[in-house]
Amino acid sequence: MTTLRGALTDSAILTWRNAIRIRRVPDLLVFTTIQPVLFVVLFAYVFGDAITVPGSDYRAYLMPGVIVQSAVWVSAITAIGLADDVRRGIVDRFRSLPMAGAAVLVGRTAGDLLSMVLVVLVCAGAGLAVGWRPAGDAAGLLTGGALVLGFGYALTWVTATLGLAVRNAEVAQSASLIWLFPATFLSSAFVPIDQLPSGLRGIATWNPVSAVTQAVREAAGGAGTAPPNGFAAEHPVWMSIGWTIGILLMFAPLATWRYRRYTVAPR
């Protein structure tokens, strides 16, 4: 019990350390929030008229996708921050202290989750500014928000693994973009799956981004929701929960293994 309490205390301290980075480096949060706002404006006013969603306004279809995309992209901060900590020797400093090793990863991912909350709120505010009006009740919207943040938090463990593997912030940023782009655009986030090329529909259907986006659309009142077709589209909430748990079960141990391997044989 004492060991667990100590690990929780260490994790809370490092979470706070990463959270106050927002105040000390506000530019990071500003530029992180500008990107989803630009996507909202770009798709709502430039590409929106060229994309049709039968029986629905495109903004109602678009906003859940942009919100999920913003959470997915913010998860890359974990890879960049962790790789930078490794490069500057901060992780070595943590290793020299009498603290739980897992606290370094938990503190990093939890601190970045707070940044994710702020970015998602700003993105939703931008959606309201361009005319998005979710029809869901408060319970539904909170459920949708929890699914987005839970999925985004699971992805921070993917990027934590990546950051420990490359150990360079610039490389971590470039490596993150390699999978973030296809993960978000080969989904139902911006275009209905039935309007994608036939060879990509299967990928988009089972893409976890599609499941979370569809779940948020339903939580927001169902506006812009295409008729469900297939198991993944008919059960988006359970698919979202399943993907989130599956990613955590796979990548939390993998990131921990990478961290322990680093402590045994650092470069």
C-alpha positions as CSV (number, residue, x, y, z in Angstrom):
1,M,0.0,0.0,0.0
2,T,2.9,2.3,0.8
3,T,4.5,1.6,-2.5
4,L,1.2,2.3,-4.4
5,R,0.7,5.5,-2.5
6,G,4.2,6.6,-3.3
7,A,3.8,5.8,-7.0
8,L,0.5,7.8,-7.1
9,T,2.2,10.7,-5.3
10,D,5.1,10.7,-7.8
11,S,2.7,10.5,-10.7
12,A,0.7,13.4,-9.4
13,I,3.9,15.5,-9.0
14,L,5.0,14.8,-12.5
15,T,1.5,15.4,-13.8
16,W,1.6,18.8,-12.3
17,R,5.1,19.4,-13.6
18,N,3.8,18.7,-17.2
19,A,0.6,20.6,-16.7
20,I,2.2,23.9,-15.6
21,R,4.3,23.7,-18.8
22,I,1.1,25.1,-20.4
23,R,1.6,28.3,-18.4
24,R,5.3,28.4,-18.9
25,V,5.2,27.6,-22.6
26,P,1.8,29.1,-23.8
27,D,3.0,29.1,-27.4
28,L,2.8,25.3,-27.4
29,L,-0.9,25.3,-26.5
30,V,-1.7,28.3,-28.8
31,F,-0.3,26.6,-31.9
32,T,-1.8,23.3,-30.9
33,T,-5.3,24.8,-30.7
34,I,-4.9,26.9,-33.9
35,Q,-4.7,23.8,-36.0
36,P,-8.1,22.3,-35.2
37,V,-9.7,25.8,-35.4
38,L,-8.2,26.1,-38.9
39,F,-9.7,22.7,-39.8
40,V,-13.1,23.8,-38.6
41,V,-13.0,27.0,-40.6
42,L,-11.5,25.3,-43.7
43,F,-13.9,22.5,-43.9
44,A,-16.9,24.5,-42.8
45,Y,-16.4,27.3,-45.4
46,V,-14.1,26.0,-48.1
47,F,-14.7,22.2,-48.6
48,G,-18.0,21.9,-46.9
49,D,-20.1,22.9,-49.9
50,A,-18.4,20.2,-52.0
51,I,-19.2,17.4,-49.6
52,T,-22.8,16.3,-49.2
53,V,-24.3,14.3,-46.3
54,P,-27.8,13.1,-47.2
55,G,-30.4,14.6,-44.9
56,S,-28.0,16.6,-42.8
57,D,-26.1,19.9,-42.5
58,Y,-22.4,19.2,-43.1
59,R,-21.3,21.1,-40.0
60,A,-23.2,18.7,-37.8
61,Y,-21.4,15.8,-39.5
62,L,-18.0,17.6,-39.5
63,M,-17.6,18.8,-35.9
64,P,-17.5,15.4,-34.1
65,G,-14.8,14.4,-36.7
66,V,-12.7,17.5,-36.1
67,I,-13.0,17.1,-32.3
68,V,-11.8,13.5,-32.4
69,Q,-9.0,14.6,-34.8
70,S,-7.9,17.3,-32.5
71,A,-7.6,14.8,-29.6
72,V,-5.7,12.3,-31.8
73,W,-3.2,15.0,-33.0
74,V,-2.7,16.3,-29.5
75,S,-1.5,12.9,-28.4
76,A,1.6,13.5,-30.5
77,I,2.7,16.0,-27.8
78,T,3.6,13.1,-25.6
79,A,6.1,11.7,-28.1
80,I,7.7,15.1,-28.6
81,G,7.8,16.0,-24.9
82,L,9.1,12.6,-23.8
83,A,11.8,12.5,-26.5
84,D,12.9,16.0,-25.6
85,D,13.1,15.0,-21.9
86,V,15.3,12.1,-22.9
87,R,17.5,14.2,-25.1
88,R,18.0,16.9,-22.4
89,G,18.8,14.3,-19.7
90,I,15.7,15.0,-17.6
91,V,14.7,11.3,-17.7
92,D,18.2,10.5,-16.4
93,R,17.6,13.0,-13.6
94,F,14.3,11.3,-12.7
95,R,16.1,7.9,-12.7
96,S,18.5,9.2,-10.1
97,L,15.7,10.1,-7.7
98,P,14.0,7.7,-5.4
99,M,10.7,7.6,-7.3
100,A,8.5,5.1,-9.1
101,G,9.7,4.5,-12.6
102,A,6.1,4.3,-14.0
103,A,5.4,7.8,-12.6
104,V,7.5,9.3,-15.5
105,L,5.1,7.8,-18.1
106,V,1.9,8.3,-16.1
107,G,2.8,11.9,-15.3
108,R,3.6,12.6,-18.9
109,T,0.4,11.1,-20.3
110,A,-1.8,12.6,-17.6
111,G,-0.3,16.0,-18.0
112,D,-0.9,15.9,-21.8
113,L,-4.4,14.7,-21.2
114,L,-5.1,18.1,-19.5
115,S,-3.8,19.9,-22.7
116,M,-6.1,17.6,-24.7
117,V,-9.1,18.8,-22.6
118,L,-8.3,22.4,-23.4
119,V,-7.8,21.8,-27.1
120,V,-11.1,19.8,-27.4
121,L,-13.0,22.6,-25.6
122,V,-11.5,25.3,-27.9
123,C,-12.3,23.1,-30.9
124,A,-15.9,22.7,-29.8
125,G,-16.1,26.5,-29.2
126,A,-15.0,27.1,-32.8
127,G,-17.7,24.7,-34.0
128,L,-20.3,26.7,-32.1
129,A,-18.9,29.8,-33.7
130,V,-19.5,28.5,-37.2
131,G,-23.0,27.3,-36.5
132,W,-22.7,23.9,-35.0
133,R,-25.6,23.2,-32.6
134,P,-25.5,19.8,-31.0
135,A,-28.9,18.4,-30.2
136,G,-27.9,15.9,-27.5
137,D,-28.6,16.4,-23.8
138,A,-25.9,17.1,-21.2
139,A,-25.5,13.4,-20.3
140,G,-24.9,12.5,-23.9
141,L,-22.4,15.3,-24.5
142,L,-20.5,14.3,-21.4
143,T,-20.4,10.7,-22.6
144,G,-19.2,11.8,-26.0
145,G,-16.5,13.9,-24.4
146,A,-15.4,11.0,-22.1
147,L,-15.1,8.7,-25.2
148,V,-13.0,11.3,-27.0
149,L,-10.6,11.9,-24.1
150,G,-10.4,8.3,-23.2
151,F,-9.4,7.4,-26.8
152,G,-7.0,10.3,-26.9
153,Y,-5.4,9.3,-23.6
154,A,-4.9,5.7,-24.9
155,L,-3.1,7.2,-27.9
156,T,-0.7,9.1,-25.7
157,W,0.7,5.6,-24.7
158,V,1.2,4.9,-28.4
159,T,3.2,8.1,-28.8
160,A,5.0,7.6,-25.5
161,T,6.3,4.3,-27.0
162,L,7.3,6.2,-30.1
163,G,9.0,9.0,-28.2
164,L,11.1,6.5,-26.2
165,A,12.0,4.6,-29.4
166,V,13.3,7.6,-31.4
167,R,14.5,9.8,-28.5
168,N,14.6,12.9,-30.6
169,A,11.9,15.5,-30.6
170,E,12.1,16.5,-34.3
171,V,12.1,12.8,-35.3
172,A,9.2,12.1,-33.0
173,Q,7.2,14.9,-34.5
174,S,7.9,13.7,-38.1
175,A,7.2,10.0,-37.1
176,S,3.9,10.9,-35.5
177,L,2.7,12.6,-38.7
178,I,3.3,9.4,-40.6
179,W,0.4,7.6,-38.9
180,L,-1.7,10.6,-37.7
181,F,-2.6,11.7,-41.2
182,P,-3.9,8.3,-42.5
183,A,-5.5,7.5,-39.1
184,T,-7.7,10.6,-39.2
185,F,-8.3,11.0,-43.0
186,L,-9.0,7.3,-43.7
187,S,-12.0,7.4,-41.5
188,S,-15.5,8.8,-41.4
189,A,-14.3,12.0,-39.7
190,F,-14.7,14.3,-42.8
191,V,-16.4,12.3,-45.5
192,P,-19.1,9.6,-45.3
193,I,-17.6,6.1,-45.7
194,D,-19.8,5.3,-48.7
195,Q,-18.3,8.3,-50.6
196,L,-14.7,6.9,-50.2
197,P,-13.1,4.7,-52.9
198,S,-14.3,1.2,-52.5
199,G,-10.8,-0.1,-51.6
200,L,-10.6,2.3,-48.6
201,R,-14.1,1.7,-47.2
202,G,-13.1,-1.4,-45.2
203,I,-10.2,0.4,-43.6
204,A,-12.4,3.4,-42.8
205,T,-15.2,1.2,-41.4
206,W,-12.9,-0.5,-38.8
207,N,-10.7,2.5,-38.2
208,P,-11.0,3.3,-34.4
209,V,-11.3,7.0,-35.4
210,S,-14.5,6.2,-37.3
211,A,-15.9,4.4,-34.2
212,V,-15.2,7.3,-31.8
213,T,-16.4,9.9,-34.3
214,Q,-19.7,8.0,-34.9
215,A,-20.2,7.6,-31.1
216,V,-19.7,11.4,-30.7
217,R,-22.2,12.1,-33.5
218,E,-24.8,10.0,-31.8
219,A,-24.0,11.6,-28.4
220,A,-24.4,15.0,-30.0
221,G,-27.9,14.1,-31.0
222,G,-27.5,12.0,-34.1
223,A,-27.4,14.9,-36.5
224,G,-25.4,14.0,-39.5
225,T,-25.4,10.3,-38.7
226,A,-25.6,8.1,-41.7
227,P,-27.8,4.9,-41.5
228,P,-25.7,2.3,-39.7
229,N,-24.4,-0.5,-41.9
230,G,-22.4,-3.3,-40.3
231,F,-21.3,-4.2,-36.8
232,A,-18.8,-1.4,-36.4
233,A,-21.3,1.3,-37.5
234,E,-24.1,-0.2,-35.4
235,H,-22.2,-0.3,-32.2
236,P,-19.9,2.7,-32.2
237,V,-19.9,3.2,-28.4
238,W,-18.8,-0.3,-27.6
239,M,-16.3,-0.3,-30.5
240,S,-14.8,3.0,-29.1
241,I,-14.5,1.4,-25.6
242,G,-13.1,-1.7,-27.0
243,W,-10.5,0.1,-29.1
244,T,-9.5,2.3,-26.1
245,I,-9.0,-0.6,-23.8
246,G,-7.2,-2.6,-26.5
247,I,-4.8,0.2,-27.2
248,L,-4.1,0.7,-23.5
249,L,-3.5,-3.0,-22.9
250,M,-1.1,-3.2,-25.8
251,F,0.9,0.0,-25.6
252,A,1.0,0.8,-21.8
253,P,3.1,-2.3,-21.2
254,L,5.1,-1.7,-24.4
255,A,5.9,1.9,-23.3
256,T,6.8,0.7,-19.8
257,W,9.1,-2.0,-21.4
258,R,10.8,0.6,-23.5
259,Y,11.3,2.8,-20.5
260,R,12.8,0.0,-18.4
261,R,15.0,-1.0,-21.4
262,Y,16.2,2.6,-21.5
263,T,17.0,2.6,-17.8
264,V,19.0,-0.7,-18.2
265,A,20.9,0.3,-21.4
266,P,20.7,4.1,-22.1
267,R,22.4,5.4,-25.2
